[in-house]
């Protein structure tokens, strides 16, 4: 199965309803590969600071901050769970975080992270189901892509 990069936002859009308003596909460092947002998410009250500058963030700033936050949360919790399990190979698969004003559902898909942002009223089970649905679309194409990249890197090292 091949995945066209332009199709990523439309695939992410499949779960954006019932309180879920943003979906991101990203690298572990927070670099966004694809995203989709419906509605407007705002941060700040629109009032100026002491210098008269508007405190509201743009949608792009919110998206990037969310990606960095999700990547950081995933890496920290993944390390903690590995330490607790004593290095057991079983990895963290899904992390749901309740933040002020929203919930984040972060899941690993191949070597990438998927993050769904929802209203606080959205049920945890529904968020997890949405993440599982999206993951099912992305696992095969990205596993195939990364295995091809691994083979290419291995053959280049062998040639040296």
Secondary structure, DSSP 4 states (H G I P E B T S, - for coil): ----GGGHHHHHHTT--TTEEEEEEE-TTS-EEEEEE-S----S-S-B-TTS-B-PPPHHHHHHHHHHHHHHHHHHHHHHHHHHTTT-SPPP-EEEEEETTEEEEEEEETTEEEEEEE-TTS-HHHHHHHHHHHHHHHHHHHHHHHHHHHHHHHHHHHH-
